Amino acid sequence: MEGKCSNPDCTAPISCYEGHEDHTKCEHWLKNNPITPVSKEKIQKKINKVNPLWTGEPFKIEEVNLISYRNSPVVIGLAGKAKAGKTTFLAMLYTLLYNGEHFKKYSFSGSKTIIGWDKLYHKLKVVNKKVTLPDPTPSNYLRLLHLALRDSESKLKDILISDASGEVFSYWSQNINDSNAENARWIYDNSNGFVLFLDCEDLINRKNLAKTEIIDIAEMLKSNLKNRPIVVVWSKADLKADIHPVIKENLHSELSDIFSNYCEIDISNFPSKNPDDLVHKNNLEVIEWLLDKIYVPSADEIIIENSYPNDTFLNFKSHA
């Protein structure tokens, strides 16, 4: 400890002139080295820095390390125009899990963003073909919702699903470097797979203009996609039959040309029966299909059955 005693004859901190075993308690030492009280706020800040508090709210980008310290999380990016159904899909996904529905191959094992999920759940109300939707996502908003899942071998899988405004994807589809498209760029650069939302209601009302905007986003997704999987979701699919058949067919054909590692899934919030595949099955299938594609076994995990157990040469393993 640095410091000097106020008594010129004292050699503290080597030894205290007054004979105190702990020189820091001597009045002469304290005269030159007063103890500065530390506020509770400063102590709490230090504690929080070492042990971050779990708020249960959706993660900001800089908070991803709260999950990545234990596992490499899979990031699923939701892409599409404003009001295409991205946030509503998140609300329906959690509503299904909350009410006992489940993935085929994965079991729900908790969430570090449970308050965020719960807020979406309470804002999504479906009664008699009328739906109260979650609030539109603000244009500068980017958060990540967390799901902890376990596979058939009880291995933990951390999933982060993006929630961002559709406006940023519209900017991004026209100019990848647009200053308003920062959130879209982050989602594109960091996601392991994507969900592209097609708004059936918009395709009915705005026809080819809506189709062109979808293709613009799809082309941008393709630009540096590599082999990342994509689910093309026809949202509000209870209205799909009312889309002009030529627009519907052309859109399907163009998306098939743009993407290879992809599938198309119809989803809805309005069950016409119970259960209804569009609602109770397909919303969950969107995530499950992506996870099945993302969690493909790596080469060193593939076990090749040995058909020649008695062959010395084929069974030799180097011990070097």
LOZAFI-124030 format. One record per atom (N, C-alpha, C, O): x, y, z. Coordinates in pm, whole numbers, plus 32768, in hexadecimal, padded with zeros to 4 digits. Layout:
! LOZAFI-124030
XYZ ...
//
This chain:
! LOZAFI-124030
80557F898000 800080008000 8059807C8000 80B680858050 803D80DA7FA9 808781577FA5 805181B6800E 7FE081A5803D 80A1821C8033 8076827D8096 80E7829D80F7 814C825780FD 80D483098141 813A833581A0 80F68367821D 808F83AA8217 813183478290 80F783708311 811184048329 8175843B82FD 80B484438371 80C384D28393 812F84E983FE 81608559840E 815384808448 81BF848884AC 824484758464 825D84098430 829984DD8461 831784D28416 83758467844C 83CF843B8405 8362843D84C7 83B983D68502 8387834884E6 83CA82E78508 8313833D84A8 82D682BA8490 83038281840A 830E82CA83A8 831D81FE8406 834981BD8389 82D9816E8345 82F1812182E8 825E81818376 81ED813A8337 81EB815B82A1 820581CC8278 81CB80F88253 8188807A8275 81E3800982A4 81B37F9A82BD 8269802182AF 82C37FB582DF 829F7F91836F 828A7F1B838D 82997FF483C7 826E7FDD8451 8234805D8489 825C80CB8461 81D5805084E5 818F80C5851D 81DA80F98598 81FD80AD85F2 81F4817C859B 823C81BB860A 81EF81AC868D 822B81A086F8 816981AB8683 811481A186FA 80FF81108725 80C080F6878C 813280B186D7 812A802586FC 80AF7FDB86CC 80977F6A86F7 805E80188673 7FE77FD5863E 80107F6285E1 80657F718589 7FD17EEF85F7 7FED7E7F859C 7FBE7E9F850F 80007E7D84AD 7F4C7EE28507 7F197F0E8485 7F297FA5847D 7EDB7FF084B8 7F8F7FD28435 7FAF80618432 7F3F80B583F5 7F38812E840D 7EE7807583A5 7E7D80C38362 7E1280F283C5 7DBD814483A2 7E1780BD8441 7DB680E884A5 7DEE81538503 7DA88185855B 7E6C817584EE 7EAB81DC8541 7E7C82678517 7E71828484A0 7E6082BE857B 7E2C8344855D 7E908396850C 7E6783E884B9 7F1383818522 7F7883CD84D7 7F7D83A28444 7F8E83F483EA 7F6D83218431 7F6782F083A5 7EE98323835E 7EEF834E82EB 7E76831E83A4 7DF783488368 7DF483DD8349 7DAA840882F2 7E47842C8391 7E4C84BB8378 7E7A84D882E9 7E47853382A8 7EDB848882BA 7F1084998231 7EC9843F81CB 7ECE84588153 7E8983D781FF 7E4D837481A4 7DBD835681CE 7D9F82E881FB 7D6683B981BF 7CDB83A581EA 7C9783388198 7CB283278121 7C3F82EF81DA 7BF282878195 7B7E82C8814B 7B2A830C8186 7B7A82B280C9 7B0D82E98077 7A9B82858072 7AAC8216803E 7A2882AA80A6 79B7824B80A4 798B822E8014 798482887FC1 796F81B07FF9 794181877F74 78A9817D7F75 786F81387FC9 786A81C07F17 77D881C17F13 77A281377EEF 77E580E77EAE 7727811E7F1A 76E4809F7EF8 76D7808F7E62 76DD80207E2C 76C481027E1D 76B380FC7D8B 773180C87D47 772A80787CE9 77A780F87D79 782580CC7D3C 783D80387D56 786C7FEF7CFF 781D800D7DD0 782C7F7F7DF1 77D37F2A7D98 77FE7EC37D64 77567F567D85 76F87F0A7D33 77267F047CA2 77147E9F7C5E 77617F747C72 77927F767BE8 78027F107BD5 78087ECB7B6F 785B7F077C3A 78C77EA67C31 78917E177C33 78C17DC17BEA 782D7E007C88 77EF7D7B7C8E 77AE7D587C09 77BD7CE97BD6 77667DBA7BD0 77217DA17B52 77827D867AE0 77657D3A7A84 77F87DC77AE8 785B7DB57A7F 78907D267A7F 78A77CEB7A16 78A37CF07AF5 78D47C677B02 78647C027AEF 78767B9D7AAB 77F07C1E7B29 777D7BC57B20 77057C137AEA 76B67C467B39 76F67C1D7A65 768A7C6B7A2B 76027C3A7A5B 75E97BC27A66 75AA7C9A7A78 75247C767AA7 74CE7C497A32 74D07C8779C8 74837BDD7A45 74267BAF79DE 73A47BFD79ED 735F7BF37A53 73857C4A7987 730B7C9B798F 72937C527956 72217C727978 72AA7BEF7900 723D7BAA78BC 720E7BF27840 71B97BBF77F7 72447C6A7827 721F7CB577AF 726D7C817737 72D47C407748 723D7C9C76BC 72887C747645 73167CAC7648 732E7D19767B 73757C607610 74007C887611 741C7CF775AD 73E67CF7753E 74717D5475D5 74B17DAE7575 75277D63753A 75517CFC756F 755D7D9674CB 75CC7D517488 76407D3C74E8 767E7CD174EA 765F7DA37537 76D37D9B7591 76BD7D3D7606 77197D257654 76447D087614 76267CAD7683 76287C19765A 76097BC176AB 764B7BFE75DD 764D7B7475AD 76AC7B1E75FF 76987AA5760D 77157B5D7636 77777B107685 77387AD37703 77727A7A7740 76C17B02772B 767D7AC8779E 76517A387782 763679EA77DE 764B7A167701 762B798D76D9 76A57947769F 76BC78D176BB 76F4798E764F 7761794D7604 77D07919765E 782378CB7630 77D3794376DD 783C79117737 782D787B774E 788F7837776E 77B27845773F 779C77B8775E 7789776376E1 778F76E876E7 777077A57670 774C775C75F8 775B77BA7581 775778347592 776E7784750B 776D77D77492 76DD77DE7461 76AB777E7427 7698784F7478 760A78537454 75F4785773BE 7647788C7373 7585781F7393 7559782B7308 750478A972FE 74AA78BF734F 752178FC729A 74D479777284 747B7963720A 74AB7942719E 73FA7978721C 7399797071AE 736979FD7190 73317A4171E6 737F7A297115 735B7AB170ED 72D37AB470A9 72BC7A6E7047 72797B0770DE 71F67B1A709F 71FE7B917042 72207C00706C 71DE7B7C6FC2 71E77BE56F5D 71627BF76F18 71137B996F0A 71497C726EEC 70CB7C8D6EA5 70A27D1D6EB9 70D67D636F10 70427D496E68 70117DD26E6F 6FC97DEE6EF3 6FA97D926F3F 6FB07E6D6F0B 6F617E946F80 6ED57E576F75 6E9C7E4F6F08 6EA07E2C6FE7 6E1A7DF26FF2 6E0B7D6D6FA9 6D9B7D436F8A 6E7C7D2C6F8C 6E757CAA6F47 6E587C376FA6 6E3B7BC76F7A 6E5E7C52702A 6E387BEA708A 6EAA7BB170DC 6E9B7B49711B 6F1E7BF570DD 6F937BBF7124 6F7E7BBB71BB 6F917B5371FB 6F577C2C71F5 6F447C327286 6ECB7BDE72B0 6ECC7BA0731A 6E647BDE725D 6DEE7B8C727B 6E127AF8727A 6DDE7AAA72CB 6E6B7AD1721F 6E9B7A46721D 6EDF7A2372A1 6EC879B772D8 6F337A7D72D4 6F767A647354 6F107A5373C4 6F1C79FA7419 6EAB7AA973C2 6E437AA0742A 6DF77A1C7420 6DDB79DD7487 6DD779F173A7 6D9079737396 6DE778FC73BB 6DB7789B73F5 6E6879037399 6EC5789773BA 6EC6787E7451 6EBB780C747F 6ED378EA749E 6ED878DA752F 6E4E78B17567 6E47786275C4 6DE478E6752D 6D5C78C27559 6D46782C754B 6D0D77ED75A4 6D7477F374DC 6D66776374C7 6DB57714752E 6D8276B47568 6E33773D7546 6E8576F875A9 6E4B77067634 6E4C76A77683 6E17777D7652 6DDD779876D6 6D62774076EE 6D467718775F 6D1A77247683 6CA076D67691 6CB476407679 6C5475F67663 6D307614767E 6D4A7585767D 6D70754775F8 6D8D74CF75F2 6D6F7596758A 6D9D755F750A 6E35754F7513 6E75758B7569 6E6F74FF74BA 6EFE74E774C5 6F3A74C5743D 6EF4749D73E0 6FBE74D67435 700774AC73BE 700E741473BC 700173D47424 702373DA7346 702B7349733A 70AC73137377 70AA72AD73BC 711B7357735E 719E73227383 71E0736F73F5 724B73487424 71A473DA7420 71E2742E7486 717C744C74F4 7107746574D9 71AB744A756F 7153746C75E0 717974F57617 71EF7517761E 71157541763D 712B75C77675 716A75BA76FF 713975707754 71D776057713 722275F87790 7238767D77D6 728E7689782D 71E876E377B0 71F2776477F4 721A77D57797 722E77C1771F 7226784C77D1 724C78C37784 7286792B77E1 7256793E7851 72EE796F77B2 732879DF77FC 72E27A6277DA 73037ACB7812 72817A5E777D 72377AD77758 71A27AC1776E 714F7AEC771D 71807A8077DB 70F67A5477F3 70967ACA77FF 70227ABE77D9 70C47B3A7834 706C7BAF7840 704A7BE677B5 6FD97C0E779B 70AE7BE6775C 70957C1276D3 702F7BBA768E 6FD47BEC764B 703E7B36769D 6FDC7AD97663 6F527AF0769F 6EED7AF07658 6F4E7B037723 6ECE7B117768 6E837B8F773B 6E097B8E7730 6ECC7BF97720 6E8D7C7576EF 6E4D7C5D7667 6DDE7C8C764C 6E937C137610 6E597BF2758D 6DDC7B9C759D 6D787BB07559 6DE37B3C75F8 6D737AE17610 6CF57B2E7639 6C887B117609 6D057B907691 6C917BDA76C3 6C5B7C3E765D 6BE87C6B7669 6CAD7C6175F9 6C7E7CBF7593 6C3B7C7A751E 6BF77CBA74CD 6C4F7BF67513 6C117BAB74A6 6B917B6B74D8 6B947B0E7529 6B217B9C74A8 6A9F7B6474CE 6A517B437450 6A3B7B9973FB 6A277AC57443 69D97A9973D0 69517A6D7400 69447A0A7447 68E97AB973D9 68617A997404 68027AAB738E 67FA7B187354 67BA7A41736A 67537A487302 67847A8C7282 67487AEB7252 67F37A58724D 682B7A8971CF 685E7B1871D7 687C7B557170 68697B4E7250 68A37BD37262 69217BC272B6 69227B767317 698A7C0A7290 6A097BFB72D7 6A3C7C847304 6A3C7CE472B8 6A667C8A7382 6AAC7D0073B5 6B407CE173AD 6B717C8573EE 6B887D2F735B 6C137D10733D 6C717D5C7399 6C4C7DC273D3 6CED7D2A73A8 6D537D7673F2 6D6B7DFD73AE 6D517E0D7336 6D9E7E5D73FA 6DBB7EE173C1 6E227ED37350 6E787E7C7356 6E197F2A72E8 6E807F28727E 6F0A7F3E72BA 6F1B7F8B7319 6F6E7EFA7281 6FF67F0772B3 70317F8C7288 70307FAA7211 70667FDE72E5 70A3805F72C1 7117804B7260 715B7FE47264 712F80AD7209 7193809E719E 7221808F71D3 727480517191 723D80C77248 72C680BE727E 72D7804A72E1 733D80427325 72757FF372E8 72737F89734D 72AE7F097315 728A7EDF72A7 73097ECC735E 733B7E46733E 73537DFD73C0 73A97E247410 73087D9473D5 73187D43744C 73197CB07424 72EF7C8B73B7 734B7C5E747F 73547BCF7467 73097B8574D5 73247B9A754C 72AD7B3074AE 72627ADE750D 72A37A547516 72CE7A1C74B1 72A87A1E758E 72F479A375A8 7298792E75C4 7235793A760B 72BC78BB758B 727E783C75AD 72ED77DA75D0 734E77CC7586 72DE77967640 733777277662 72EC76A67643 7282768C767B 7323765575EA 72E575D775C2 7345756575DF 73BE757875E7 730D74ED75ED 735F747575FA 73377413758E 72C173FD7573 739C73D77550 737F737674E6 736272EC7522 735672DE759C 7357728974CD 7332720274FB 739B71C47556 737F7165759F 741671FB7552 748171CA75A9 749572257622 74F9721A7669 7435727F7638 743672DF76A8 74A77344769E 74CC73827702 74DE73577626 754573BE7613 75027447760A 749D745875C5 753B74A97651 7502752F7656 751E757A75D4 758F757B75A3 74B675B8759E 74C2760A7525 748B76957545 741576A47564 74E076F9753D 74B477837553 749277C374CE 74E477C57472 741877F774C4 73E678347449 73C778C87463 738578E974C4 73F8791F740D 73D779AD7413 738E79D37393 73BE79B87325 73187A1173A2 72C67A36732E 72B97ACE732B 72937B0C738F 72D87B0872BA 72DA7B9B72AF 724E7BD572A6 71F27B967272 72407C4D72DB 71C47C9B72CE 71ED7D2872A8 721D7D7572FC 71D87D4B722A 71FF7DD071F8 71927E03719B 71417DB67167 71917E857187 712D7EC37131 713D7E9870A0 71AC7E86706F 70CC7E86705C 70D07E666FCE 71057ED76F78 71367EC16F0A 70FD7F536FAB 712E7FC56F5E 71C27FB76F3C 71ED7FDD6ECF 720F7F806F9A 72A07F766F83 72BE7F176F10 73227F286ECA 72687EB26EFA 727E7E556E8B 72587E966E06 72937E766D9E 71F87EF06E09 71D57F396D8E 72497F936D64 726C7F996CEE 72857FDA6DC5 72FB802D6DA6 736D7FD66D74 73AE7FF66D10 73857F686DB9 73F47F0C6D9A 73E67ECF6D10 74497EBD6CCA 736B7EAF6CE8 73557E706C66 73747ECD6BF2 738E7EA16B82 73727F506C0D 73907FB26BA5 74227FDF6BA8 745A80026B40 745E7FDD6C1E 74E980096C2D 75237FC86CA9 75007FEA6D19 757D7F696C93 75B47F1C6D02 75FC7F756D68 76067F516DDD 762D7FE96D3B 767980436D93 762580B66DC9 765B81146E04 75A380B16DB5 754C811C6DE6 755F812D6E7E 756180CB6EC8 756B81A96EAA 758181C46F39 750B81956F8E 751C817C7006 749581896F52 741F815B6F9C 741480C26FA2 73B8808C6FDF 7473807C6F61 74697FEA6F56 74CC7FA16FB0 74E97F2C6F9A 75017FE67015 75667FA9706C 75347F2970AE 757D7EC670B5 74B87F2B70DE 74837EB47122 74737E3E70C1 748C7DCB70E6 74497E5B7047 743C7DF06FE2 74C57DB56FC2 74D27D3C6FB1 752B7E0C6FBA 75B37DDA6F9F 75E27D7E700F 761F7D166FF4 75C77DA5708D 75F57D5270FD 75B17CC970F8 75F17C62710A 752F7CC970E0 74E47C4B70D9 751B7BF47069 752D7B7C707B 75367C2F6FF5 75667BE26F83 75F27BA86F9D 760E7B356F7B 76477BF86FD9 76D17BCC6FF0 76DD7B63705E 773B7B14705D 767F7B6170BD 768E7B0E7134 762E7A98713E 76397A47719A 75D27A8C70E1 756E7A2170EA 759F799F70AC 75E8799F7049 7576793170E9 759478AB70B3 752A787C7051 7541781F7003 74B678BB7055 7448789A6FFB 73E3790A6FFF 73E779607057 738679096F9F 7329797A6F91 729A794B6F7D 727F78DC6F4F 723E79A56FA2 71B079956F80 71897A116F32 718F7A816F66 715F79FF6EB5 71317A6D6E61 70997A6B6E5D 705D7A086E34 705B7ADA6E89 6FC97AE16E94 6F8C7B206E18 6FB47B8C6DED 6F297AD96DE0 6ED97B0E6D71 6E4F7B2C6DA8 6E0D7AD36DDE 6E227BA66D9B 6DA27BD26DD2 6D337BB86D6C 6D277C026D0A 6CE37B516D83 6C787B2F6D23 6C157BA26D11 6BE77BBB6CA1 6BF67BE76D7C 6B977C576D72 6BCE7CC66D1B 6B857D026CCC 6C507CE16D28 6C907D486CD5 6C947D1D6C43 6C837D716BEA 6CAA7C9D6C2A 6CAA7C6B6BA0 6C207C756B61 6C157C886AE7 6BB77C686BB0 6B2F7C786B7E 6B147D0A6B5A 6ADC7D296AF1 6B3D7D646BB3 6B1B7DF26BA2 6B777E3B6B41 6B497E8F6AF3 6BF87E1B6B45 6C597E686AF5 6C967E176A84 6CE77E4A6A37 6C6F7D9C6A7B 6C8F7D436A0B 6D247D4569E3 6D7A7D276A36 6D417D696968 6DCA7D5F6935 6E2C7DBB697D 6EA37D9C6987 6DFC7E2B69AF 6E557E8669FA 6E867E416A78 6EFD7E496A99 6E2C7DFD6ABE 6E537DB16B36 6EB17D3F6B11 6F117D246B59 6E967CFD6AA2 6EEC7C8F6A74 6F797CC16A56 6FDC7C816A7A 6F837D326A14 70067D6B69F1 70587D8A6A6E 70D07D726A71 70177DBF6AD4 705E7DE16B51 70907D626B97 70FB7D626BD4 70427CF76B8F 706E7C776BC9 70E97C426B7F 71497C156BBE 70E57C476AFB 71557C156AAA 71D37C686AC4 72417C326AC5 71C37CEA6AD9 72377D3F6AF7 727D7D116B78 72F87D096B7D 722E7CF26BDD 72697CC16C5C 72A67C386C47 73127C1B6C7C 72627BE26BFA 72967B5B6BE0 731C7B606B96 73777B146BB6 73277BB96B35 73A47BC56AE9 74167BF46B44 74877BC76B35 73F87C4D6BA1 745F7C7B6BFE 74877C0C6C5D 74FC7BFF6C80 74267BBB6C89 74477B486CDF 74A37AE66C96 74FA7AA86CD3 74907AD86C15 74DF7A7A6BC6 756F7AA86BB5 75C87A546BA0 75897B2A6BBD 76097B656B92 76837B216BCF 76E57B076B88 76807B056C50 76F27AC26C91 76BD7A546CEE 76EF7A416D5D 76587A0E6CBE 761079AE6D11 766379336D31 765478F76D9C 76BB790C6CD4 7703788D6CDF 769B781E6CE6 764278186C91 76A377C66D49 7640775A6D4D 75E377676DC6 75A977046DF3 75D577E16DFA 757D77F36E6E 74EC77DA6E44 74C078096DDB 74A177906E95 7418776B6E70 73B577DF6E80 73C978396ED2 734C77D96E32 72E2783F6E37 725A77FB6E35 724277A06DE5 720278276E8D 717578026E85 712A787B6E4E 712F78E86E87 70E578676DDF 708D78CF6DAA 700378B86DE6 6FC478516DCE 6FD579186E35 6F55790B6E7C 6EEA79606E37 6EF979D86E25 6E7F791D6E10 6E0979656DDF 6DB479866E59 6D6779326E88 6DC27A006E8D 6D767A266F05 6CE87A506EDF 6CCC7A766E6D 6C8D7A476F42 6BFF7A616F2B 6BCB7A056EBC 6B7D7A2E6E66 6BF879866EC1 6BDD79276E55 6B4A78FF6E4C 6B2278BE6DEC 6AF979246EB1 6A69790C6EA5 6A2E795F6E34 69BD79486E09 6A7D79C36E02 6A517A166D92 6A9579F06D0E 6A7A7A2D6CA7 6AEB798D6D11 6B40796D6C9D 6AEF794E6C20 6B1A796F6BB1 6A7D790F6C2F 6A2B78EA6BBB 69FA79656B6E 69D679596AF9 69FA79DA6BAE 69CA7A556B6D 6A377A9E6B21 6A1A7B026ADF 6AB47A706B28 6B1F7AAC6AD8 6B0B7A836A46 6AE77A116A2A 6B227ADF69EB 6B147ABF695D 6B6E7A48693C 6BE57A4A695B 6B3779E068FD 6B85796568E6 6C05797B6896 6C68793468AD 6C0679DA6839 6C7F79F567E9 6CED7A2F6843 6D617A096839 6CC67A8D689A 6D277AC968F6 6D5F7A5E6954 6DD77A5A696E 6D077A0A6985 6D2F79A169E2 6D917940699F 6DF7791C69D9 6D7179166927 6DC578B668E0 6E4C78F368BA 6EB478B468C8 6E4979706888 6EC479B26860 6F2079C968D8 6F9A79BC68CD 6EE579EC6949 6F357A0469C1 6F77798269EE 6FEE79816A0F 6F2B791769EF 6F6378956A14 6FD5786E69B5 703D783D69E1 6FC078836934 7023785D68D0 70A478AE68E0 7112787768D8 7096793168F5 710D79876904 715A79676983 71D679686982 7114794B69EF 715879296A6D 71A278A36A5F 720D78916A98 716778466A13 71A977C569FB 722A77D769AD 728A778C69C0 722C783A6954 72A678566906 7310789C695D 738878876949 72E478EE69BC 7341793C6A0F 738278E46A79 73FB78EB6A8E 733278916ABC 736478436B2D 736D77AF6B0A 7322777B6AB7 73CB776B6B4B 73D676DA6B3B 73B776936BBF 7362763A6BC3 73FB76BA6C29 73E8767B6CAC 737476BF6CF4 738877096D55 72FB76A56CC5 728776ED6CFB 720A76986CF3 720576336CAD 71A376C56D3D 711E76896D30 70B676F76D44 70D777646D74 703976DC6D1F 6FCB773A6D32 6F6777006D93 6F43768A6D8A 6F3977526DF2 6EDA77276E57 6E6D77906E66 6E8A78076E6F 6DEF77656E69 6D7D77BE6E7E 6D5E77C56F13 6D57775E6F57 6D4A78406F47 6D24784E6FD4 6CAF78AF6FE2 6C9679026F8A 6C6978A47051 6BF878FC706D 6BE579087104 6C1A78B87151 6B99796D712C 6B72797D71B9 6AE3794F71D1 6AB679497243 6A9A792F7165 6A0C7912716F 69EF787E7155 69EA785570E2 69DB783071BD 69BA77A371A6 692B77937174 68CD77CB71AD 691B77467107 6895772870D4 685F76A97114 67E8768A7109 68B876607155 689275E7719E 68F975D5720E 695976217215 68E575747262 6941755E72D1 696774CB72D8 6911747872F7 69E674A672BD 6A5375017298 6A4E75287204 6A0F74E571B3 6A92759471E3 6A9C75C5715A 6B3175CA7137 6B7E760E717B 6B59758370CE 6BE7757D70AA 6C2576077093 6C97762070B9 6BD876627054 6C0D76E77038 6C38772F70B8 6C96777E70B7 6BF377117124 6C0F775571A3 6C6176FD7200 6CD077227227 6C2C768A7223 6C65763A728F 6CE075EA7266 6D3275C872BC 6CEF75CC71E9 6D61757C71BA 6DC875D27173 6E3F75CA7192 6D9C76247113 6DFA766470B8 6E4D76D370F9 6EC076E770D2 6E15771B715B 6E657781719E 6EDE774471E3 6F4B777E71E2 6ECC76CE721E 6F3B7688725D 6F98764A71F5 701276447209 6F5F761C7187 6FAE75DB711E 7014763C70E1 707E761070B4 6FF576BD70DE 7052772170A7 70D9771870EF 7142771070AE 70D577197173 7151771471C2 7190768971BB 720A767C71AE 713E762171C3 7174759A71C3 71BA75787140 722375387141 718275A370CF 71C17588704E 724A75CA7047 72AB758E701A 725276467075 72D3768D7074 7339764770CD 73AD763670A5 730F76207145 736D75DF71A1 73A0755B7168 741575397179 734975117126 7374749370E9 73DE74AB707E 743A745B706E 73D2751A7036 7435753B6FCE 74B67571700B 752375536FDB 74A975BF7075 751F75FE70B3 757175987100 75EC759970FB 752C753F7149 757174DC719B 7590745D714B 757173EF7177 75CC746F70D6 75F873FC7087 767A73C970C5 76D3741A70DE 7688734770DF 77037315711E 777E733A70CD 777E732E7052 77E773657112 7865738270D0 78AA72FF70AB 7883729470DA 791273077056 7953728F7023 798A72367091 798571BC7088 79C1727570FD 79FC72247167 799471E971C4 79B7719B721E 7913720D71B1 78AA71D17202 7867715B71BC 781B711071F9 7884714C713A 784570E270EC 788E705F7107 7907705670F4 78466FFB7131 78806F79714F 78606F1B70DA 77EC6F0570B9 78C86EE4709E 78B56E88702E 78BE6DFA7062 79216DD470A1 78586DAD7048 78566D247078 78C26CD17034 78D26CD76FBA 790C6C847083 79766C30704D 793C6BA87024 790D6B5A7077 79416B8D6FA3 79096B0F6F70 796F6A9D6F75 794E6A2B6F57 79EB6ABE6F9C 7A556A596F9D 7A9B6A5A7025 7B0F6A83702E 7A576A2C708F 7A8F6A347116 7B0B69DD712A 7B5769F57187 7B21697970D3 7B94691F70E6 7C0A6942708E 7C6F68FB708E 7BFE69AF7041 7C6C69D66FE8 7CD06A297036 7CB16A987062 7D4B69F47047 7DB26A387097 7DD66ABE705C 7DE56B2070A6 7DE46AC66FD8 7E0D6B446F98 7DA36BB06FAA 7DC36C216FCF 7D256B8E6F91 7CB96BF16F99 7C9F6C1B7029 7C6A6C887041 7CC26BC77089 7CA96BE77114 7D206C25715A 7D196C4571D1 7D906C377111 7E086C72714F 7DF06D077169 7DBF6D4F7112 7E126D3271E1 7E086DBF7204 7E8F6DED7238 7EC86DAE7291 7EC16E577201 7F446E89722B 7F3D6EBE72B9 7EDC6EFF72E0 7FA76EA17306 7FAF6ED3738E 80116F467399 80356F6F7407 803D6F7A7327 809E6FE77329 805E7065735C 80A070CD7365 
//
